[in-house]
Amino acid sequence: MTTPTPANAAARPVVPGPVPRNLLRVGDLAPDTLAGLLDLAAAMKREPLGWTSALPGAELGCLFEKPSTRTRVSLVAAAHRLGMRAIVLNREETQLDRGETAVDTARVLSCYLDVLAVRTFAHAVVEEMAGAATVPVVNALTNTHHPCQALADLLTLREHFGELAGMTVAFVGDGRGNTCHSFLGACAATGMNLTIASPREYDTDQALLAEARELMAHTGGSVSLTTEPAQAVRGAHAVYTDAWVPMDKHHEQTERVARFAGFRVDDDLLAQARQDTVVLHCLPAVRGLEITSEVLDGNRSLVWRQAANRLPTAQAVLHTLVTTAGERAGDQEPHPGL
Ligand SMILES: NC(=O)OP(=O)(O)O
């Protein structure tokens, strides 16, 4: 698809390559590319309706196998702000429930779409779909990664603090969750110093820790683990938490709530942090469990701005992937059978 450029494109940020074909993990983005995406998102936030002629007629497909409020609506709104159209499919509205494979689904949807966003369970599914698709695939959340969220997290911190490199941040709660994993990747790419506080059996994935540390050797960041929330938040510019019970783990509710007691982000915990610390939460929150209402609604909370930043970051991702795919299209062999 051709991609007309806005009239004043010269003044607009260019995302430095190499731009990946898909966005499945934060680690798909080189640090410079990630920084460029944040610059573009910031420009789109300043001029939200300045891009409505960027991708006229392009189609976004969203395939959701789990519920979503923020990701789904921000992607659709972002598409509209780029002049695109969007179609949202829940799993049960497709033939997936009747046994059509995810791979076959991705291959067929590619015939109708310019970009496909997928929310699913196992990360391997979105990888397989990206392998079969002939259009870019955006991970709209898997059990292990949530890159769209991490971009909004970074934009929010950058707006508040200016410079990300060298910041000290804490994640308190489920260290094995997709939000923590993607925030770890975001810290690695931007040179932040992260301490993750979680019960030992919810420690962050070792392979992702190793990958982050390798990148941090170049970006200057660091990551450490603790089982003590107070230790993690000491000196932290930002304290991040997430729901204790992921969407597909309701059967673990009682066990998790018991195990995470002591990991709540409340005023007592924040008294151990910097006076100017800010609080992040990807939402939806369970008020009174992982975070108190006083903190969520208090003057240290950046949570609502973080949610709002899902839109310009989604807009930057869609624009960059679709534009780059259009530039690559001439080099591609048609999919066998087409
Ligand atoms: N944070 C987030 O991904 O929210 P949704 O599950 O509502 O999309």
The ligand as a Gaussian input file, in Angstrom:
#p B3LYP/6-31G(d) Opt

LIG

0 1
 N       -3.373000      -2.387000      30.343000
 C       -4.111000      -3.072000      29.452000
 O       -3.594000      -3.777000      28.585000
 O       -5.445000      -2.881000      29.590000
 P       -6.557000      -3.749000      28.826000
 O       -6.417000      -5.185000      29.328000
 O       -7.860000      -3.124000      29.237000
 O       -6.302000      -3.666000      27.368000

